[in-house]
Each structure stands twice: as structure tokens, then as C-alpha cells.
Amino acid sequence: MLGRSDIFRAAAIVALIACFAATLFAINRRPSTPVVEPLPTVPAPATDDLTAELRRCSALGPKDAVDARCEAVWEENRRRFFGRPARPLPPSPPAAVAPATTTSGDAR
């Protein structure tokens, strides 16, 4: 006749087999196809001169470290990256005008 310990041992073995089967079923089942929701349409951000200035400053290379305008542009870029509100950029300095070369007389 079966003793009490034999019944518990058989129940434990059946429980282990059931856990093992449930684990295999969970591992091998195919995942359901994910529901693809359309992305919300976000209007394109208004273009500002920050992008153009960033390109100009990055084209300067090491010279941009001494350019005060570039320092302000990079600082504004960091502010926007970290989620702070945008501020207007400082005004651009006027473009340097090349001096006109005039000759006073005929060089012969």
C-alpha cells in the first residue's frame, strides 16, 4: 500500500512535470503580432537660424572656440537639448567689408 510520503512524492513529481511543461509552452509559443499604431503627425519645427549657425560654427573647426557668436550658438543648442525653452540668438555681427583696392596713378 502507498504511504503518505509516497503520495506527496508523486504529487511533487506531477507538479514539477506540470511546471516544466508550462515553462516549455511559454518559451516556445509564438508571440502575437504587435499592433502598429500610426505615429502622430507632428508639424515640422519652424526653421530658425540655429541650424545654419551650428553648421557655420562646425565648419570653422577649432577657430569657433574664440568666436563669441559660436559660443552663444553652442550654448543655445545645449539649452534646447536639455529641454529648456528656446531663447533668441544674439544678432549676427555685420559682415566684414573687404577694403577696395584703388590705385592712384598708373604703375609703369
C-alpha positions, 0 to 999 in steps of 0.5 A, spaced: 500 500 500 502 507 498 504 511 504 503 518 505 510 520 503 509 516 497 503 520 495 506 527 496 512 524 492 508 523 486 504 529 487 511 533 487 513 529 481 506 531 477 507 538 479 514 539 477 512 535 470 506 540 470 511 546 471 516 544 466 511 543 461 508 550 462 515 553 462 516 549 455 509 552 452 511 559 454 518 559 451 516 556 445 509 559 443 509 564 438 508 571 440 502 575 437 503 580 432 504 587 435 499 592 433 502 598 429 499 604 431 500 610 426 505 615 429 502 622 430 503 627 425 507 632 428 508 639 424 515 640 422 519 645 427 519 652 424 526 653 421 530 658 425 537 660 424 540 655 429 541 650 424 545 654 419 549 657 425 551 650 428 553 648 421 557 655 420 560 654 427 562 646 425 565 648 419 570 653 422 573 647 426 577 649 432 577 657 430 569 657 433 572 656 440 574 664 440 568 666 436 563 669 441 557 668 436 559 660 436 559 660 443 552 663 444 550 658 438 553 652 442 550 654 448 543 655 445 543 648 442 545 645 449 539 649 452 534 646 447 537 639 448 536 639 455 529 641 454 529 648 456 525 653 452 528 656 446 531 663 447 533 668 441 540 668 438 544 674 439 544 678 432 549 676 427 555 681 427 555 685 420 559 682 415 566 684 414 567 689 408 573 687 404 577 694 403 577 696 395 583 696 392 584 703 388 590 705 385 592 712 384 596 713 378 598 708 373 604 703 375 609 703 369 
